[in-house]
Amino acid sequence: MAGESVPEGPDLKEMGEEELWELINDNRHRLSLGVRPCIVIPYLRQARVLTEMDEDEILSSHNLTNRSMRTSHMMDLLRTQGRNGAVALLESLMIHYPTLYTQITGHKPSSEPSRFSGLIKYSELTEYLIRAVTGMQDELREARCEAERMSARSASLESEIQQIMDREEKSRSLQLEYERIHRHLSSLQREVTQLKDEKCDLYVRYTAAIEEKSALSLHLHDLNLQIYQLQTELQKVQTENDFQKRRSLRSVPLAEASQLQEEVRSLRRQLVKIEKLNPAHQEILTQDLAEAIDSQVELASQLRCYREENEQMHREKQELLDQNECLALQVQQLTLDCNMHQQKSTVIQNQMRELQTERDLAYLSRNEVQTQIACILAEKDILRSKMMELQERAFIVNAKHSKEWQSSNERGVGWQCPISSSEDSSFPNRRRLRRMEAVSPLSRSSFTPEVEDPLASIRSRNVEPPSPQSLRKREAALYEDSSLETVETDDSSLDDFEILPRVLSEDNIKTPSRQYTPAGTKNAYSLDKNSIPPFLMRSRQKAVRISGRVVTIAFQGGTLLSQIAVVGGNKTGILVHEVTEGSAAHTVGITHGAQIVEVRYQQDERALRMVLEDSTLEEALWALAQVTGLCHLSLRPRQDDYEALVQQLQKSEMSSGDSFYVRVNVTVPAGPKGTLTVSCNDILHVTNTRPADTEDSWYADQVHPCQLLALHSGLVPNYYRAQRLLIRAIEEMNLQMPKSQKEWHMDTQHTQKAVRIVSTGRQGRNPLWVSVENEKSKSTESDKTSAPRSCLTLMPYTPVTPHFPPICRPVLLLPSILGRILDKKVAGWQGFELCMPEMLSSSDHAARLQKSELLEECEQGRNCCYTLQSVEKVMKKGIHCVLPLGLDCVRRLHRAEIFPIIIFIGQSARSVRKLRSKLHRLNWSEEHLLVCSRSEETLLDKLPCLYHRMAPDSWCDQTSLLTRLRTIIREEQRKIVWVEPDLW
């Protein structure tokens, strides 16, 4: 549209009011979509066609939910200004939106003064144009600085990439070395296995050799036996032969001698044979014997080694057995100790249960006693009120009797007998018993002791009702001395009650009728029968229940911080650290280790009250610095916590007692050394609100997105300095020279968000500071460049709390039109399921609507709704629930402790063209998707949690978009969910 040629139109100066507005109304749709009111309003204000009230109505009205509605409302307001409104609007378009101006009027934009209508003076117009040019120069300078910063960042990233590549190369070389060592180790293991196999073979061969040696030994033994037998037989034969010779020589026949000779010869032949065979056989046997002896020696040495190894193994076995016995004894001892500890823990738990039971009984008895005391006090108040009514009636009756007595004295009748009886009475004439200050001074002059009888203290006719001076004499005396300490009641059942002074009570400020009247004043006390019942008008101060034995001390504070020094914070409480000797605080008994729960004082004739129970150190120091006179401090003794805090401070384990988490709503650039650079939507853990040597800074840690760990630490601006930075950033954004619509959207897609607009809503104060601002902040408000008064509710930091949801969180895809296209695709993945609507009856629908269990109604029917139960049903399966809903369901899910993953897919004209077929299939156009994306993107900052935004150029088609979504969901699931409190 920007490139279309537009025919030359008529001169605007010659056109009338109706023609100009007809020209504007013909292009109303184009103007509503393309013009931002915050950009053109400064020119319209300077042209005096819009007032400050009109500007606030356009920019801050809750009925105008998007930019198109604001632009249309602005044109409606300009229509009431007639021709000047139309001319001023067209001139603002000529300056800020030249392309749109050309398309509407047909004229080319020009900055010559003759082209302007004269609504703005020439000097003011020149000044406005100069500011515009200056804004463009500042923007160019910032763009150059940003480019330099990005180039430095890219250089650092390149160096980091180079370092990563070097590390990767080192890791690759280490991997190769590891593989080489692994291969070498494998080869060594194979060699060891081969050696083991060879050793086994040797053992087998050795066993076979031992068996062969045993066989040879047996064979040698057999041969030795045979030789021995042969030798024995030979000796026997020789002996017989010698015997036969001797016998034959004596008497041997010739035949027998020849026979014997034959036998002898045969024996000799056998002996020769034997002698021929024995030497060779003996050599063999000798050689075998030598080998057997050698092998036996080797076997003996090996046997000796085996015996030594066996003895070593026996010794090791004995040591292991001893160790086993020791371990068994230790296990048995530990078992006994464990059983003993279990018995002790059981006994302690039983004792704890008994103590808890006794404690509960004590609490019940104490509550009963307190109830009884309350009932007794109420009955006492009722009786006192009845007594006062009776006294008032008696006063009326006595007044009547006194009048009758006076009239009878005038007539001289009726009242002489009592006087004579009193004179004749034996009772001495003494002063009657009466309540002190209970008789009006006016009645004493007419009441003399001569007319009193002995029972005058009981039957007095002139008794008047007690005045506030008598009923509250003790109360007035308690508060006449400004340094008197409020005392707790001595009753054991009222140990936990504390009487608070009514001088500084907020109830007395709101209800003055309940204040007492001190002695000496002229105001009289009276009962109003048309008001609340008399027993509800307490004649004593209200007993307030404060846990932990809180003691309230009243003293002359002066400059309180010069008397005491405090440490701590919102985590540990504000504790007294030092007390100046000789000061009023030291005189009334304030010591270190006491927690300051509350401080009350008067300032400019107003009673102020500050509760410091959960306040930060910065807030406590500011509050205590405001005390300059009489003050009341509520103290609770916490000596153990104080000593533990001091030890941690001395060991540098803590810097203060502050600890809370905030979400940053404004980008804070880098400052001096030691400051922390933070961006919008960062999470900070503030650990000290009053660091040393600084007055307007906090010490904080940047929190890891997945764990409660500190990434970076440093100083950040405190709440009010950050608020001023936020206001200044908004002013700079408003004064910058706007660009065309296309260029502006291109910049917002590639630049990081610098400001998030969050206000305190109806609270009128920020939740991080419960008191008013100090004088420094007030002085900055009076500056000419400061923001308007309504901007004081802007919050640079928002308190957040961490949540750790279950394994699978629901998934919400935005814009809602694109979510309808992708929901079914994502639900088809493993571990994902689409949330289905439920059909409800009319009664069930009304009941769930009252309980806020309905998330969104379907389009096809009123009673077909998405409910919390359907989401919880899917989550119980341990899978992700895909929500086909809008942004309105987020707060309802948070109330049910369900924290969805919110993914916003940014859109541009180029990315929308990739989804053209999908959109046309569902009867949607590209313009619908762009309008939906822009309208929902403005609502994302109002969410109480963080979200993930995808850039339009991070995906090229539907497949890459789904792949990118799967990665983002996996990353977001691991992160901590930070939730803001409901500020509305």
Secondary structure, DSSP 8 states (H G I E B T S, - for coil): -TT--------GGGS-HHHHHHHHHHTHHHHHHH--HHHHHHHHHHTTSS-HHHHHHHHH-TT--SHHHHHHHHHHHHHTTTHHHHHHHHHHHHHH-HHHHHHHHS------GGGS-SSS-HHHHHHHHHHHHHHHHHHHHHHHHHHHHHHHHHHHHHHHHHHHHHHHHHHHHHHHHHHHHHHHHHHHHHHHHHHHHHHHHHHHHHHHHHHHHHHHHHHHHHHHHHHHHHHHHHHHHHHHHHHHHHHHHHH--HHHHHHHHHHHHHHHHHHHHHHHHHHHHHHHHHHHHHHHHHHHHHHHHHHHHHHHHHHHHHHHHHHHHHHHHHHHHHHHHHHHHHHHHHHHHHHHHHHHHHHHHHHHHHHHHHHHHHHHHHHHHHHHHHHHHHHHHHHHHHHHHHHHHHHHHHHHHHHT-S-SHHHHHHHH-SS--------TT-S-HHHHTT--GGG--TTTTTS-TT-----HHHHTHHHHHHHHSTT------S-GGGTTEEE--SSS-HHHHH-GGGS---TT-S------TTSS-GGGS-SS--EEE-SS--EEEEEE-SSGGGTEEEEEETTTEEEEEEE-TTSHHHHTT--TTEEEEEEEEEETTEEEEEE-SS--HHHHHHHHHT--SEEEEEEEE-HHHHHHHHHHHHTTS-S-S--EEEEE-B-B---STTB--B-TT-EEEEEESS-TT-SSEEEEEEE-SSSS-EEEEEEEE-HHHHHHHHHHHHHHHHHS----HHHHHHHHHHS---B---B-GGGSS-TT--S---HHHHHHHTSTTS--GGGGGB-SEEEEEEE---S---EEEESHHHHHHHHHHHHTSTTEEE---EE--HHHHHHHHHTT-EEEE-SS-TTEEEEHHHHHHHHTTTSEEEE---TTHHHHHHHTT---EEEEE---HHHHHTTHHHHHHTT--HHHHHHHHHHHHTTGGGSSB--EEE-GGG-SSHHHHHHHHHHHHHHHHHS-EEE-----
